[in-house]
């Protein structure tokens, strides 16, 4: 009877390991799919002062004092600045 008890215990342990592996793999697969399907960040909306979607530069004195010549040139050309 002692060998039967050992065999049953071994079978129970093996079965629980198998079920735990299946449950773990299922949960991992669901979390990986959820992460892959997560939405990306929305694109920025145009500024409130430009309803037509065209770029409107910030010409306030405080802003002009801190910007570089390259940024000012891009603003003057009507481009969205790509330099600080």
CNS distance restraints for C-alpha pairs under 8 A (distance, minus, plus):
assign (resid   1 and name CA) (resid   5 and name CA) 6.34 0.50 0.50
assign (resid   2 and name CA) (resid   6 and name CA) 6.31 0.50 0.50
assign (resid   3 and name CA) (resid   7 and name CA) 6.13 0.50 0.50
assign (resid   4 and name CA) (resid   8 and name CA) 6.13 0.50 0.50
assign (resid   5 and name CA) (resid   9 and name CA) 6.11 0.50 0.50
assign (resid   6 and name CA) (resid  10 and name CA) 6.10 0.50 0.50
assign (resid   7 and name CA) (resid  11 and name CA) 6.09 0.50 0.50
assign (resid   8 and name CA) (resid  12 and name CA) 6.11 0.50 0.50
assign (resid   9 and name CA) (resid  13 and name CA) 6.20 0.50 0.50
assign (resid  10 and name CA) (resid  14 and name CA) 6.13 0.50 0.50
assign (resid  11 and name CA) (resid  15 and name CA) 5.99 0.50 0.50
assign (resid  12 and name CA) (resid  16 and name CA) 6.09 0.50 0.50
assign (resid  13 and name CA) (resid  17 and name CA) 6.19 0.50 0.50
assign (resid  14 and name CA) (resid  18 and name CA) 6.21 0.50 0.50
assign (resid  15 and name CA) (resid  19 and name CA) 6.15 0.50 0.50
assign (resid  16 and name CA) (resid  20 and name CA) 5.92 0.50 0.50
assign (resid  17 and name CA) (resid  21 and name CA) 6.08 0.50 0.50
assign (resid  18 and name CA) (resid  22 and name CA) 6.31 0.50 0.50
assign (resid  19 and name CA) (resid  23 and name CA) 6.13 0.50 0.50
assign (resid  20 and name CA) (resid  24 and name CA) 5.97 0.50 0.50
assign (resid  21 and name CA) (resid  25 and name CA) 6.04 0.50 0.50
assign (resid  22 and name CA) (resid  26 and name CA) 6.11 0.50 0.50
assign (resid  23 and name CA) (resid  27 and name CA) 6.19 0.50 0.50
assign (resid  24 and name CA) (resid  28 and name CA) 6.08 0.50 0.50
assign (resid  25 and name CA) (resid  29 and name CA) 6.04 0.50 0.50
assign (resid  26 and name CA) (resid  30 and name CA) 6.25 0.50 0.50
assign (resid  27 and name CA) (resid  31 and name CA) 6.22 0.50 0.50
assign (resid  28 and name CA) (resid  32 and name CA) 6.11 0.50 0.50
assign (resid  29 and name CA) (resid  33 and name CA) 6.17 0.50 0.50
assign (resid  30 and name CA) (resid  34 and name CA) 6.11 0.50 0.50
assign (resid  31 and name CA) (resid  35 and name CA) 6.16 0.50 0.50
assign (resid  32 and name CA) (resid  36 and name CA) 6.18 0.50 0.50
assign (resid  33 and name CA) (resid  37 and name CA) 6.13 0.50 0.50
assign (resid  34 and name CA) (resid  38 and name CA) 6.17 0.50 0.50
assign (resid  46 and name CA) (resid  50 and name CA) 6.54 0.50 0.50
assign (resid  46 and name CA) (resid  51 and name CA) 7.19 0.50 0.50
assign (resid  46 and name CA) (resid  53 and name CA) 5.70 0.50 0.50
assign (resid  46 and name CA) (resid  54 and name CA) 7.97 0.50 0.50
assign (resid  47 and name CA) (resid  51 and name CA) 7.41 0.50 0.50
assign (resid  47 and name CA) (resid  53 and name CA) 7.78 0.50 0.50
assign (resid  49 and name CA) (resid  56 and name CA) 7.29 0.50 0.50
assign (resid  50 and name CA) (resid  54 and name CA) 5.94 0.50 0.50
assign (resid  50 and name CA) (resid  55 and name CA) 6.81 0.50 0.50
assign (resid  50 and name CA) (resid  56 and name CA) 6.47 0.50 0.50
assign (resid  55 and name CA) (resid  78 and name CA) 6.30 0.50 0.50
assign (resid  55 and name CA) (resid  79 and name CA) 6.68 0.50 0.50
assign (resid  55 and name CA) (resid  80 and name CA) 6.18 0.50 0.50
assign (resid  56 and name CA) (resid  78 and name CA) 7.55 0.50 0.50
assign (resid  57 and name CA) (resid  75 and name CA) 5.69 0.50 0.50
assign (resid  57 and name CA) (resid  76 and name CA) 7.84 0.50 0.50
assign (resid  57 and name CA) (resid  78 and name CA) 7.77 0.50 0.50
assign (resid  58 and name CA) (resid  63 and name CA) 6.81 0.50 0.50
assign (resid  58 and name CA) (resid  64 and name CA) 7.79 0.50 0.50
assign (resid  59 and name CA) (resid  63 and name CA) 6.68 0.50 0.50
assign (resid  59 and name CA) (resid  64 and name CA) 6.21 0.50 0.50
assign (resid  60 and name CA) (resid  64 and name CA) 6.16 0.50 0.50
assign (resid  61 and name CA) (resid  65 and name CA) 6.18 0.50 0.50
assign (resid  62 and name CA) (resid  66 and name CA) 6.94 0.50 0.50
assign (resid  63 and name CA) (resid  67 and name CA) 6.51 0.50 0.50
assign (resid  64 and name CA) (resid  72 and name CA) 7.97 0.50 0.50
assign (resid  67 and name CA) (resid  71 and name CA) 6.38 0.50 0.50
assign (resid  67 and name CA) (resid  72 and name CA) 6.88 0.50 0.50
assign (resid  67 and name CA) (resid  84 and name CA) 6.78 0.50 0.50
assign (resid  68 and name CA) (resid  72 and name CA) 6.35 0.50 0.50
assign (resid  68 and name CA) (resid  84 and name CA) 6.75 0.50 0.50
assign (resid  69 and name CA) (resid  73 and name CA) 6.12 0.50 0.50
assign (resid  70 and name CA) (resid  74 and name CA) 6.36 0.50 0.50
assign (resid  70 and name CA) (resid  83 and name CA) 6.92 0.50 0.50
assign (resid  71 and name CA) (resid  75 and name CA) 6.22 0.50 0.50
assign (resid  71 and name CA) (resid  81 and name CA) 5.66 0.50 0.50
assign (resid  71 and name CA) (resid  82 and name CA) 7.30 0.50 0.50
assign (resid  71 and name CA) (resid  83 and name CA) 5.65 0.50 0.50
assign (resid  71 and name CA) (resid  84 and name CA) 6.42 0.50 0.50
assign (resid  72 and name CA) (resid  76 and name CA) 6.05 0.50 0.50
assign (resid  73 and name CA) (resid  77 and name CA) 6.19 0.50 0.50
assign (resid  74 and name CA) (resid  78 and name CA) 6.45 0.50 0.50
assign (resid  74 and name CA) (resid  79 and name CA) 5.23 0.50 0.50
assign (resid  74 and name CA) (resid  80 and name CA) 6.81 0.50 0.50
assign (resid  74 and name CA) (resid  81 and name CA) 5.55 0.50 0.50
assign (resid  75 and name CA) (resid  79 and name CA) 5.51 0.50 0.50
assign (resid  75 and name CA) (resid  80 and name CA) 6.54 0.50 0.50
assign (resid  75 and name CA) (resid  81 and name CA) 6.22 0.50 0.50
